[in-house]
Amino acid sequence: MMAKTHPERPRWWLGWGLALALIAPAAEASMNLALDRGCLSCHGTPPRGNAPTIAQLAAGYAKYRGQDDQIQRLSNHLREHHLFGGVAAHQRLSAEDAECFVRWLVEGGH
């Protein structure tokens, strides 16, 4: 059965709607992840100490858009390296959560 479309809208319109429906929950899930894991305690506005804000992280990570190998490297680095003497919250992230969070930042962190 073919999908019905609005008579004035071309078929490609359905593809855009589906794409937006898939992107919006991912962005919301990533913000919820940041809230649930306490990321905004240090990376919120204003940030704690010298920690960069989410917006600053997103601006710095934007150059990795479309580079899955770099996203994976950054995700591993976030969890495994003892940045600034070790950040327990970073180390407690699962590999999946770290990758989700880094991808969200690479895409703008909104």
C-alpha positions as semicolon CSV with decimal commas, in nm:
position;residue;x (nm);y (nm);z (nm)
1;M;0,000;0,000;0,000
2;M;0,138;0,339;-0,096
3;A;0,160;0,616;0,158
4;K;-0,091;0,891;0,109
5;T;0,052;1,237;0,079
6;H;-0,102;1,577;0,104
7;P;-0,206;1,674;-0,253
8;E;0,007;1,991;-0,256
9;R;0,317;1,832;-0,103
10;P;0,567;1,625;-0,300
11;R;0,657;1,275;-0,181
12;W;1,001;1,382;-0,058
13;W;0,817;1,580;0,211
14;L;0,747;1,251;0,391
15;G;1,120;1,179;0,409
16;W;1,190;1,514;0,576
17;G;0,918;1,455;0,830
18;L;1,058;1,113;0,915
19;A;1,411;1,252;0,945
20;L;1,296;1,527;1,181
21;A;1,100;1,278;1,389
22;L;1,414;1,067;1,431
23;I;1,649;1,359;1,504
24;A;1,436;1,538;1,765
25;P;1,414;1,245;2,009
26;A;1,790;1,185;1,979
27;A;1,867;1,546;2,069
28;E;1,620;1,537;2,357
29;A;1,765;1,207;2,477
30;S;2,116;1,354;2,474
31;M;2,011;1,661;2,672
32;N;1,836;1,431;2,918
33;L;2,155;1,224;2,936
34;A;2,353;1,539;3,017
35;L;2,101;1,629;3,287
36;D;2,083;1,275;3,430
37;R;2,461;1,233;3,445
38;G;2,517;1,572;3,605
39;C;2,717;1,714;3,313
40;L;2,558;2,056;3,357
41;S;2,691;2,075;3,713
42;C;3,030;2,160;3,564
43;H;2,950;2,237;3,199
44;G;2,638;2,447;3,251
45;T;2,603;2,823;3,245
46;P;2,792;2,949;3,433
47;P;3,046;2,667;3,426
48;R;3,225;2,540;3,735
49;G;3,587;2,652;3,750
50;N;3,763;2,624;3,416
51;A;3,521;2,371;3,266
52;P;3,395;2,464;2,919
53;T;3,021;2,510;2,874
54;I;2,816;2,272;2,659
55;A;2,808;2,544;2,391
56;Q;3,188;2,578;2,398
57;L;3,232;2,201;2,377
58;A;2,987;2,182;2,086
59;A;3,167;2,463;1,901
60;G;3,501;2,286;1,945
61;Y;3,364;1,945;1,844
62;A;3,177;2,071;1,535
63;K;3,485;2,010;1,319
64;Y;3,440;1,635;1,375
65;R;3,097;1,623;1,210
66;G;3,080;1,321;0,981
67;Q;3,404;1,169;1,114
68;D;3,295;0,853;1,292
69;D;3,652;0,748;1,373
70;Q;3,718;1,080;1,550
71;I;3,387;1,061;1,735
72;Q;3,483;0,717;1,861
73;R;3,827;0,842;1,963
74;L;3,676;1,136;2,152
75;S;3,424;0,907;2,323
76;N;3,701;0,676;2,442
77;H;3,914;0,971;2,547
78;L;3,627;1,114;2,752
79;R;3,588;0,794;2,953
80;E;3,940;0,655;2,978
81;H;4,178;0,944;3,017
82;H;4,228;1,115;3,346
83;L;4,165;1,469;3,233
84;F;4,259;1,725;3,496
85;G;4,351;1,456;3,747
86;G;4,048;1,241;3,669
87;V;3,682;1,331;3,649
88;A;3,479;1,057;3,817
89;A;3,163;1,152;3,625
90;H;3,346;1,100;3,294
91;Q;3,484;0,765;3,404
92;R;3,141;0,640;3,513
93;L;2,992;0,691;3,166
94;S;2,923;0,375;2,970
95;A;3,079;0,351;2,625
96;E;2,732;0,394;2,471
97;D;2,650;0,702;2,679
98;A;2,987;0,861;2,603
99;E;2,942;0,807;2,229
100;C;2,585;0,938;2,238
101;F;2,697;1,246;2,427
102;V;2,994;1,317;2,196
103;R;2,775;1,272;1,886
104;W;2,526;1,517;2,035
105;L;2,803;1,770;2,093
106;V;2,941;1,721;1,741
107;E;2,593;1,795;1,604
108;G;2,566;2,119;1,801
109;G;2,455;2,019;2,150
110;H;2,102;2,156;2,119
